[in-house]
Amino acid sequence: MVNYFELMNVPQHYQIDIAKLQQTLRQLQSKFHPDNNLDASVAEQHLSLSANTDGFLRESVAKLSALKPEQASAIINEAYNTLKNPDSRASHLLALKGISQSINQPIRDLDFLDDAMSFRIDLDDADSQSITLLSKKLTEWLNNYQLAFDEVYQKIDNSAAAEANDDALTKQAIDIIQKLQFLVKLQADVAKTTDELAKQNFDNDDDLYV
């Protein structure tokens, strides 16, 4: 299994520096983008000549050098997207720990489901003013569950704690990931609704000048 944290040069923790992740993406893409028509081994040679290149990047290029540029580019993009999103990043951390996950199981937290249903109703009725408040509320909701997962994962990462209470911690972590997955999808819906409302307002403004 490819460790995306190592490949993208970010610490194997839940809380990561997204700006650094994006920087690594640009660096690796510049070496392995299929349109460059540059053989991976040649890219590694060019990279080794740069005194300003971090050691990690040379290691990543070395790992990818056995692949065709198209394959290397696909892995780079997959690694970036996995680590960028809070739900898939959490899932990848558990997978690296060898923890099998049945994340597609239904969420059983009734309070969470009630809140989610209420949010969905508000989103369906949202206007250009209320959508801003809903977006802020969802961001806070996501942040709370990210903090919750980070706390649980740190306990799992502690070998003594994991051995003492592995099942309970694992179930708790998977439960949080399920909720993160739901909220990430909801975030996409909020973004879509925001765009639709902005377009409606733009069209309405145009009508004033017709």
C-alpha positions as CSV (number, residue, x, y, z in Angstrom):
1,M,0.0,0.0,0.0
2,V,1.3,3.4,-1.0
3,N,1.8,5.8,1.9
4,Y,0.4,9.0,0.5
5,F,1.8,11.0,3.4
6,E,5.4,9.9,2.6
7,L,4.8,10.5,-1.1
8,M,3.5,14.0,-0.6
9,N,6.0,14.9,2.1
10,V,3.6,15.6,4.9
11,P,3.7,14.2,8.5
12,Q,1.6,11.1,9.0
13,H,-0.9,13.0,11.2
14,Y,-4.5,14.0,10.7
15,Q,-3.9,17.7,10.9
16,I,-1.7,18.7,7.9
17,D,-0.5,21.8,6.2
18,I,-2.7,22.0,3.1
19,A,-0.5,24.8,1.6
20,K,2.5,22.5,1.8
21,L,0.5,19.7,0.3
22,Q,-0.4,21.9,-2.7
23,Q,3.2,22.9,-3.1
24,T,4.3,19.3,-3.3
25,L,1.6,18.6,-5.8
26,R,2.9,21.4,-8.1
27,Q,6.4,20.2,-7.7
28,L,5.6,16.5,-8.6
29,Q,3.2,17.4,-11.4
30,S,5.9,19.5,-13.0
31,K,8.1,16.4,-13.2
32,F,5.5,13.8,-14.2
33,H,2.8,15.6,-16.1
34,P,2.1,13.4,-19.2
35,D,2.2,16.5,-21.5
36,N,5.8,17.1,-20.5
37,N,6.8,14.0,-22.5
38,L,9.7,13.6,-20.0
39,D,10.8,10.1,-19.0
40,A,10.5,9.6,-15.3
41,S,14.2,8.5,-15.0
42,V,15.2,11.6,-16.9
43,A,13.1,13.7,-14.5
44,E,15.0,12.1,-11.6
45,Q,18.3,13.0,-13.1
46,H,17.3,16.6,-13.7
47,L,16.0,16.8,-10.2
48,S,19.2,15.5,-8.7
49,L,21.1,18.3,-10.3
50,S,19.1,20.9,-8.4
51,A,20.9,22.0,-5.2
52,N,17.6,23.5,-4.0
53,T,15.6,20.3,-4.3
54,D,14.5,18.7,-1.0
55,G,15.6,15.2,-0.3
56,F,12.0,14.0,0.0
57,L,11.2,15.1,-3.5
58,R,14.1,13.1,-4.9
59,E,12.8,10.1,-2.9
60,S,9.3,10.5,-4.3
61,V,10.6,10.8,-7.8
62,A,12.7,7.7,-7.3
63,K,9.6,5.8,-6.2
64,L,7.6,7.0,-9.2
65,S,10.4,6.6,-11.7
66,A,9.5,3.0,-12.5
67,L,6.1,4.1,-13.8
68,K,5.0,5.7,-17.0
69,P,4.4,9.4,-16.7
70,E,0.6,8.9,-17.0
71,Q,0.6,6.3,-14.1
72,A,2.8,8.5,-11.9
73,S,0.6,11.5,-12.6
74,A,-2.5,9.5,-11.6
75,I,-0.9,8.3,-8.3
76,I,0.2,11.9,-7.5
77,N,-3.3,13.2,-8.1
78,E,-4.9,10.4,-6.1
79,A,-2.5,11.0,-3.2
80,Y,-3.3,14.7,-3.2
81,N,-7.1,14.3,-3.4
82,T,-7.0,11.7,-0.6
83,L,-5.0,13.9,1.8
84,K,-6.8,17.1,0.8
85,N,-10.2,15.9,1.9
86,P,-10.8,15.4,5.7
87,D,-12.8,12.2,5.3
88,S,-10.5,10.3,2.9
89,R,-7.4,11.5,4.8
90,A,-8.8,10.0,8.0
91,S,-9.7,6.7,6.2
92,H,-6.2,6.5,4.8
93,L,-4.6,6.9,8.2
94,L,-6.7,4.0,9.5
95,A,-5.8,1.9,6.5
96,L,-2.1,2.5,7.1
97,K,-2.6,1.2,10.6
98,G,-4.1,-2.0,9.1
99,I,-7.6,-1.2,10.4
100,S,-10.3,-2.6,8.1
101,Q,-13.2,-0.3,7.7
102,S,-16.9,-0.8,6.9
103,I,-17.5,2.9,6.4
104,N,-20.5,2.3,4.1
105,Q,-22.6,1.1,7.0
106,P,-25.5,3.5,7.8
107,I,-25.0,6.2,10.5
108,R,-26.9,5.2,13.6
109,D,-26.5,8.5,15.6
110,L,-30.1,9.7,15.6
111,D,-29.1,13.2,16.9
112,F,-26.7,13.6,14.1
113,L,-29.3,12.4,11.5
114,D,-31.9,14.8,12.9
115,D,-29.4,17.7,12.7
116,A,-28.5,16.7,9.1
117,M,-32.1,16.5,8.1
118,S,-32.8,20.0,9.5
119,F,-29.8,21.3,7.7
120,R,-30.9,19.8,4.4
121,I,-34.3,21.4,4.7
122,D,-32.7,24.8,5.4
123,L,-30.5,24.3,2.4
124,D,-33.4,23.5,0.1
125,D,-35.0,26.8,1.2
126,A,-31.9,28.9,1.3
127,D,-31.5,32.3,-0.3
128,S,-28.5,34.4,-1.0
129,Q,-28.3,35.6,2.7
130,S,-29.1,32.4,4.5
131,I,-26.7,30.3,2.5
132,T,-23.8,32.2,4.0
133,L,-24.9,31.3,7.5
134,L,-25.5,27.7,6.5
135,S,-22.0,27.5,5.0
136,K,-20.5,28.9,8.2
137,K,-22.5,26.4,10.3
138,L,-21.3,23.5,8.2
139,T,-17.7,24.6,8.4
140,E,-17.9,24.7,12.2
141,W,-19.6,21.3,12.1
142,L,-16.9,19.8,10.0
143,N,-14.1,21.4,12.1
144,N,-15.6,19.8,15.3
145,Y,-15.6,16.3,13.8
146,Q,-12.1,16.8,12.4
147,L,-10.9,17.7,15.9
148,A,-12.8,14.7,17.3
149,F,-11.1,12.3,14.8
150,D,-7.7,13.8,15.5
151,E,-8.1,13.2,19.2
152,V,-9.2,9.6,18.6
153,Y,-6.5,8.9,16.1
154,Q,-3.8,10.2,18.5
155,K,-5.0,7.5,21.0
156,I,-4.9,4.9,18.3
157,D,-1.4,6.0,17.3
158,N,-0.4,5.4,20.8
159,S,0.4,1.7,20.8
160,A,-0.4,1.2,24.5
161,A,-3.8,2.8,24.2
162,A,-4.5,0.9,21.1
163,E,-3.8,-2.4,22.7
164,A,-5.8,-1.6,25.8
165,N,-8.9,-0.3,24.0
166,D,-8.5,-1.1,20.3
167,D,-12.1,-2.1,19.4
168,A,-13.7,0.9,21.1
169,L,-11.3,3.4,19.6
170,T,-11.6,1.8,16.1
171,K,-15.4,1.9,16.2
172,Q,-15.3,5.5,17.4
173,A,-12.9,6.5,14.6
174,I,-15.0,4.8,11.9
175,D,-18.1,6.4,13.3
176,I,-16.5,9.8,12.9
177,I,-15.3,9.1,9.4
178,Q,-18.8,8.1,8.4
179,K,-20.0,11.5,9.6
180,L,-17.2,13.3,7.9
181,Q,-18.1,11.6,4.6
182,F,-21.6,12.8,4.9
183,L,-20.6,16.3,5.8
184,V,-18.1,16.5,2.9
185,K,-20.9,15.5,0.5
186,L,-23.1,18.1,2.1
187,Q,-20.4,20.7,1.7
188,A,-20.4,20.0,-2.1
189,D,-24.2,20.5,-2.1
190,V,-23.8,23.8,-0.3
191,A,-21.2,25.0,-2.8
192,K,-23.5,24.0,-5.7
193,T,-26.4,25.9,-4.1
194,T,-24.2,28.9,-3.6
195,D,-23.2,28.9,-7.2
196,E,-26.8,28.5,-8.3
197,L,-28.0,31.4,-6.1
198,A,-25.2,33.6,-7.4
199,K,-26.2,32.9,-11.0
200,Q,-29.8,33.7,-10.2
201,N,-28.8,37.0,-8.7
202,F,-26.6,37.8,-11.7
203,D,-29.4,36.9,-14.1
204,N,-31.8,39.1,-12.1
205,D,-29.4,42.0,-12.3
206,D,-29.1,41.6,-16.0
207,D,-32.9,41.7,-16.3
208,L,-32.8,45.2,-14.8
209,Y,-30.9,46.5,-17.9
210,V,-33.0,44.8,-20.5
